[in-house]
Amino acid sequence: MARAFRKTRRGITGEFESGEVRLLRRLFADVVQLLEPEKRENEDPLAALVGLDLEAVKPDDSAVIRLLPDAVRNDDGEALEFRRLTERSLREEKVSALRGAALLLENTQVVLNNDQAQVLARALNDVRLVLADRLDITSEEDAARLHEISDLEDAEDLESYLALVYNFVTWVQEGLMQALLASVDASD
C-alpha cells in the first residue's frame, strides 16, 4: 500500500507499490490520449507554433469539456473564439504535465522538489476530473457516496472499480497538496 506524500529534508517524498505506479502512469497516458491535439494535414505551421487552432470546435466528450471548459458563459460564439485562440496551448500544457508526471513516477520511491510536486498535482487533478466525469460526480453527495467504496472486495462492477481508482487518486493528491503546503510554510 502506498505511503502518503510528506515533506522531508530530501524533498516531498512518497512511496508506492509497483502496481500503483503502473496504474497512475496508465491513467496519465489515458488522459494524454484524450487531450492530444489532432494533427491536420494542411495545418498552418505558424498558427500551430503560437498555439492557435482556427478549426477548433467544442469537444464532444464531456470529460474533455471538464478539462477544457468554455471560458465565456452564455455566448457560444465568444466561447468558440476563445477556444480557437487558447485550446491548443492548453492541451499542450496539460499533455506536458501529464507526461512529466509519468516520468516522475518511474520508481516506487518518489522524491520531488516543489516544482515537480506541482506538475504531479496538476496531472492528478486532470485525472480526477476525467474520473469524476466518467463516474457522473456532480455534487459533494455524489463524491461522498463513492468514498464509501474503499476496498477492492467492494468493487463489483466497473463503476465501483472506477470509484476505488478515483478514491486512490484523490488520496494521493490530498497527501501531495498537504506536503506541498508544509513545504511552502517551512520556506516562509
Helices and strands as residue ranges (DSSP letters): E 3-8, E 11-15, H 18-35, H 45-50, H 62-67, H 76-104, E 109-112, H 114-134, H 140-147, G 152-154, H 158-187
